[in-house]
Structure formats: C-alpha cells, structure tokens
C-alpha cells in the first residue's frame, strides 16, 4: 500500500503524492515519490495505475504534498513527476530534480525486456494471389 496524501486546490483539482517502493529492476530497496495532478483523487490514482502500477491505493492523508511539490507538478506539462523522497541524507536528495514519469518507465523497461526469452515469430505463409474479377457494369436505371 502506498503512503501519501493529497491537497485540494482552489480551482477544484487535486495534487496527489504517493511514496511507492522502488521497482526491483532498479535494484534499490528505497522508494520513489510520485506526484500527480488531476481533476480528482480517483483520476489521479487511475493515471498511476495506467502506467502499470496496479496495486496503488491512497488511504488517509499521512504525507500530503508540500507547497514546493505542488508548484513542481503544476508547472510540469504532463502533471505527473517523480523523484526519490528526501530521507536522512539531505545532501544527496536536496539537489535531485523532479523527473517526468517517462524517465522512471525508461529505467525499468530495458531490464524487464532482457529477462524475457526471445521467441522468434513464425513466418506467415504467403497468400495465393486472387484472380482479378471482371468489372461489373450496372444499369443506371
């Protein structure tokens, strides 16, 4: 289950912040903080689930987004960003920038592809050519 929270904005939209475990393909035991801007919480969670993170639920409001996080996600064209959350080591994460979600998917995709065995596709048999049909002329009346 994801720890996180949300903040409702004056225009009615919400910003949802989620702390999710790092994918095992990245080899880390930490987590990533994902920020989503959407019309409501359900749509925000749907956007994250559509990226392949199926078991994402938001229970409560334990860690809502900070004002800096809200500003970051509102200024991003996709409205969906991530970074490793600030932890005990403030020097490493203080300089880390927010990244688009495409960067997270790009980091995990090649290793997932490498774990699958390559299966050659069977060649399709060639279809026999159809004989040309004579043109039909229909009476106009």
JOKAFEN-V287029 format. One record per helix or strand of 2 or more residues. SS is the DSSP state (h for helix, s for strand). FROM is the first residue (numbers start at 0). TO is the last residue. If there is no record, write none. Layout:
BEGIN
ss: <SS	SS>
from: <FROM	FROM>
to: <TO	TO>
END
This chain:
BEGIN
ss: <s	s	h	s	h	h	s	h	s	h>
from: <1	13	23	30	40	66	79	89	98	100>
to: <7	20	25	37	48	73	83	93	99	114>
END
